[in-house]
Amino acid sequence: MKKVLFISYYWPPAGGATTTRLLKFYKYLPEFGWEPIVLTVENGDFPFVDPETLKDVRPDTLIYKAPNISLHRIFAKMAKNSKDMFVPFAFTEKNSKGIKNRLSRWVKYNAIPDTRFLWKKFALKKGLQIIREHDINLIFSSSPPQTNHRIATELSRLTGIPCVGDMRDPWTDVYWLQTHSQRWKWIHKRDQRIEKRTLSAMAAITTIGPSLVDLFQKKVSVPVYLIHNGYEPVDIDIPLRKNSKWTITYAGSISIEQDISAFCKALEILIQNEDIRHNISIRFIGNFPEFVKQKLRLYSFFEIIDFLPYMPADQVRRHLVSSDLLLLFIHVTPEGGVINFKMYDYLAARKPILAYGPTWGDAAQILHRARAGRMFEYDNIEEAARYLLDLYEKWKTGQSGVEIDQEYILKFTRRNLTRKLAEIFNNCYKKT
């Protein structure tokens, strides 16, 4: 069996989408002839911790950990009252108070390529040790953080082993650098040069959506392949009985760029009918920044929202399949390439999806093709309210809100997606 060195700052017990994509590749790759060996961080700073992810790690897997100097911990000591040190950029307030908090945020925006860059030195040393001790055939890195790719391409240059880079997000084009950015222009230009040099050193690039394939392919001549985030098939026994109330569920994170007021205004129109108001249940699952709850408090239905904390993926799936409507907010970006990680779990739950975002973007196209729901522009309040009313009336009469294309969504199972990744690995390996 061929061996692939996985390089990722995030690894169990880190939780969230940042870990799940890589962990599912790791799970299925041996079926297709590739054995992962893992290089990750020692005592990492993780926004989300999920000990349940450790259960997915095979006991015989070789896992190496490189030490790290943590900028996050340094600034956490400087600004002891700050809650934003370990939180991704998009999920913190833009107007953090206090000089130390503002300095911390400035560092987050201007660190090149990200705040994990101090890990590179230690990871390179450990990576060379792994390559000396094992017959590594390929190097695979996944971002963010982009530091993972800098480590991978440097190891590739030093050893001649090809590397494949997985881009879960854009690099210098990521949305939080395009809006309200505190990044200095000369730093951004330098980061762009590093991005192009790093991507050009890869044997292949994978990314999560069609628009991102186009984005990266315009930057470099390296082949760029589409591998969606995907889902695990739902194997949960939920009684087939109607909920006592029409249950709307949102699961995931919410950044300041996602305008939840669009849904709130549509729902306010709907619940002017008292009968509907008393027959609605709303669940928000995840660890939400305070600005999310502040926005929701502006609306009359705030008191009926049930806020549930971040929980393991299996528990979230139980809530999804027992819901009547799933809620989704998509970031608006110039290329329209954002496809929320949670969207695939929504598809697997086979429940209607109400989504907000660019109606011409990648996520909207998948939603339309799957016949799983509808995407609305953030300013389309009245039409979204009519769609809500239609789904509510179908629920009340026991009708299905959607007729999902089951065959189409099977292409997004993580086993099928990993098969495609293994084919890319094989092609890169054969060229060496």
N, C-alpha and C positions, 0 to 999 in steps of 0.2 A: 504493500500500500504506500502511495506517495505521501510525503509529509509537507504540510503547509504551516508556516509560522504565522499565527494570528497576533497582530499588534493592536492593542486597544487599551486606552486609559480606563475605560469602563468595562467592568467584568463583575460577575456576582461577588459580593452581595449588592452591587449597584443595581438599581431598579429602573423602570421606565423604558421608553422607546429606545433610548441610547444603548441599552444592553440587549434588549429583546431581539433585534434584527440579527446581531452577531451571534447570539446564543442559539438561535434557530438554525443558522447556517452550520454552526458547530454540531448541532444535534444530528443533522441529516447527511453531512458531507461524507462520513465513513461509508454510507450506502453506495456512494458513487466513486469510491476509490481514493479518498483523501482523508488523512488523519491529522487533525489540528493539534499543534503544540502552541501554547498560549504564553505571550509576554504581556504582562499588565503591570499596574502600579502597586506599590506597597503603601498601605494606609492612605488610600486616595480620598479626595474630597468629592463626595457624591451628592447631588441635589436630592436624589431619591434612593433610599435603601430598602431592599426587599429580600430578606433572608430566604424567602421561598425559591428564589432563583438558584440558590446553591444546590437545590435538589436536581436541577437539570444538568449539573456538571458530573460527568462520569468519573468514578474514583481512580481510574487508571490514566486519566489525562495528565500530561506533563504541563504544569503551570509554573512559570517563573515570574518573580516579582522584582521590579527594579525600584530602588528608593527614589524619593522625590523631595524637592524643596517647594513647599506650598505657599504661593503668593496669597491664596485665600486665607490660610491660617495666620499669616503675617498681618494682613489687614483686619482680620477678625479680632486680633489682639489690640490693634491700634484703635479700632472703633467698636468697642465691646458691646454697644447697644444696637449695632446694626444687625438686621436679619437677612441682609441681601448678599452676604459674602459668598455663600455657596449656591446661590440661586442663579440660573441662566439669565442673561441680559433681559430677554423679552418679558420676563415674569417679575420684574422689579419696577418700582416707581421711577419715573424719569426725573423727578424733582427731589431726589433724596436730600435731606437736610443735614447740615453739619459739614465742616471742611473735610474731615476724615472720610466721611461717607462719599462726598463728591470726588475726592481724590481716588478712592477705591474704584468708583465707577469709571473714572477717566482711565485708570490702569486697565480695567477690563476691556475698554474699547481700543486701547492703543498698544496692548501687548501683541507682539508679532510671533507667530500667527494667532496666538491665543494665550490665555493665562497659564497654560500647562507647559510652556516652552522650557521651563527649567528641568522638566523630566527627561528631556532629550538626551542629555549627556549620560545620565545613568542608564537609560534604556538602550542606548547604543552599545555600551560596554556589555550589558547583559545579553543583548541580541547577538553580538559576536561570539559570546561564550556558548549560546545555544546552537549557533550554526557550526561551531567547531565540534560540539559534542554529538550532534545529530545530523543525519543526512537530509537536510532541508531542500526541498525541490522548488518551493515557491513561498513568497512573502505576501501576506494579505493584511491590509490596514483599512480601518473604517473610521470615518469622521462624522461629526466633530468629536473631540478636538482635532484640528488640522495637524497638530504636533505629531499625531500618529503617523501621518503620511511623510513628514520630514524624516522621521526615524526610519521608516520603511525604505524610502528611496536612498537614504545614505547607506543603509545596510546593503541594498541592492548594488550600489556603486562600488562598495568595498569588496563584495563577494562575487559579483556577477550573477547572482540569483535574481530572476525576474520578480517583479512585484506588481500586484493588482490593487488599485485603490478604490474603495467604496465611498461614494460621496452621498451621505444622507441629506445634506443641505448644500447650497452654494457655498463658496469660500468667501471671496471678497464681495460677492453680489448678494450676500445674505440680507434678508429684509431689515434686520435691526441695525445694520450699518447704513441702510439707505434712508431711514427715517429718524429724525431727531438725534443724529449721530454726533458724538463728542470726539470722534476720531480725527486726528490731524491729517491734512491732505498729503503731506510728504510721507507720513507713515503708511497711509493707505496705498500710495503708489509703490512704495517698497514692498508692501505685502502682495500687491498684484504681481510684481516681478518674481517674488518667491513662489507664488501660486503657479505661475506659468512654468517656471523651472522645475518645480516639484511634479506637476502633472505630466510634463514632457518626459520625465524620467521613468514613468510607469510603462509596463507592457500593455496594460489595459485599464480602463476605468469603468466602474459600474455606478449607476445612480438610480433614483427611485421613481422618476416620472419622465414622460416624453419631452416636456419643455426643458428639463434639466439636461437631458441628453443633448439637445440642441445647444444649450448654453455652454456646456463644457466642450462640445465638438468644435465650436467656433474659436475656442481658446487654443486648442492643440490638435495635432494630427494623430494622436494616440486614439485607437478605437474606443468608443464609448458605448456601453451596453445598458439596456433598460432591465432592471430587476426590481419589481415592486416590493413594498414592505410585506404584504401578505398577511395571512392569518392561519391559525391552527383550527382544524375542524372542531366544531362545538359538539362535545359529547356529554351533555348535561340533561338529566331527566327532570324536566319542568312539567308539572301537571297542566294538561291542556284545558284549563278553565279560565274564564274571563276574569280579569282583574275587577275588583269592586270599584276602582276608579281608573280613569284613563291616565296611564302612567307615562310621563315624559322623562327621559333620562339623558343627562349629559355626563360623559366620562372623559377625563383627561385634564390637561392644563388649559389655562386661558391667559393669553398675553394681553398687554395693553393695546395692541394693534387689532385685536379681535373685538368687533363692536357688538357686544351682547345686547345692547339696547334695541337693535333691530328686531330680535326675537321678542324682547320684552314688550315693545310697542304693539306688535302683532297679537301677542297673547292678551294684552290689555283690551284690545278690541273684542276679542273672542269672549272674555269673561264678563263682559257687560251683561251677558245672559247669566242670571243667577243660577239656573239649573246647571249650566256648563261649569260655572265657577265651583260649585260644590261637588263636582264629579271629576276634578283634576288633581293628580298627584305629580309633583315635580321633584326629581332627584338630581343633585350635582355631586359627582364622585371625583374626589381629588383634593390636593392641597392647594387652595386658591389664595392668591395675594389679597390683601385687604381691599384694594381698589375694586375688585370684582364684587364683593359683598356691598361695598358702598354704592355701586351702580344699581345693584338689584334692590337695595333698600328704597330706591326712588319709586318703586312700583307696588301696587296694592297686593300683589300675590306673594310678596316676599315671605310673609308669615307661613305660607304653606310649602315653602321649599325645604326639603330635607337634605342637609349638607352631610355627606358621608366622607370620611377621610380616605387618603390614598390607601389602596389595598392591593393584594396580589392579583395577578391577571385572571386566575381562575375564578376568584370571587367577583371580579368585575363582569366577567362573561355571564355569570348567573344573573346579575342585575340586568344585563343587556337583553338576554333572551326572555326575561320575564317582564319586559317593558312593552308598551304599545307604540311608542314613538321615540326615535333616537335623534338627538340634537347635535349639530356639527357647525363649527365656525372655522372658515378657511381664511388664511391670510391673503390679502390682495397684494400681489407682486407684479412687476412689469411683464415677466414672462408667464405668469399664471401657473407656475410649476409646483405650488404647494399642494401636497396630498397628505392630509393629517394621518398619522400613524394609526389612530384609532378607527379611521374609516373602514379599514379592512375587517376589524373585529365587528364593526357594525354590519357589514355585508354578511359575515358569517352568521350573525344572529337572525338574519332573514326578517328583520322588522323594518317598517317604514322609516325613512331618514328625511328630516327637514334640515337642509344645509344652507348656510349663508356664505357667499364668496363670489368670485368671478364666474359668471355663467358660461364663459368661453374657456375656462381653464381646464387643466388636466383632471382635477377632482370631479368637476361637473360632467365631463365626458364619460368617466367611469360610472358615475351615478346614473346617468341617462342610459348608457349601454346595458347596465345591470337591471334597469327598471326598478331600482330600489328606493326611489324617492325623488325629491326635487331640490334644485339649487336656486336660491334667490339672491339678487344683488342686495347689498346691505340697506339700500334706500327704498326697496320695494316692500313697503309695510303692508299695504292693503291686500295685495295678491297673496302674500304669505299668510295673512290672516284667513283668507278664503280657503287656502289649502289646509290650514289647521282645522277649520270648520268641517271641511269635507272628510278629513281623516277621523275627526271626532264622531261624526254622524255614522260613518262606516263601523267604527268601533261599537257604537251604541247598538247597532243592529246586527252585530256579530259578523260583519264582512271583513275580509282581508283588505288592508290598506294598499298593498302592492302585490304584484305578481312577478317576483324576482326571477331573472334568468339564471337558473341553477347551474347550467352547463358553463355559462360565461364566468361565473365567479369561482369555479373550480380551478381556473388558471392561476388564481392568487393563493393557493395553498402553499405553505412554506416548503413542503417536500418538492413540489413542482418547481418552485423558484430556485431551490438549492441545486436541483438537477441542472438547471441552466448555468448557475455559477460554476459548477464542476466542469461543464463543457468549456467555459471560458478559461478555467485553470488548465485544462488539458491542452488547449490551443497554445497558451503561453508557454507551457512546459515543453511542448514539442518543438517550439521555435528555438530553444536553447541548445 
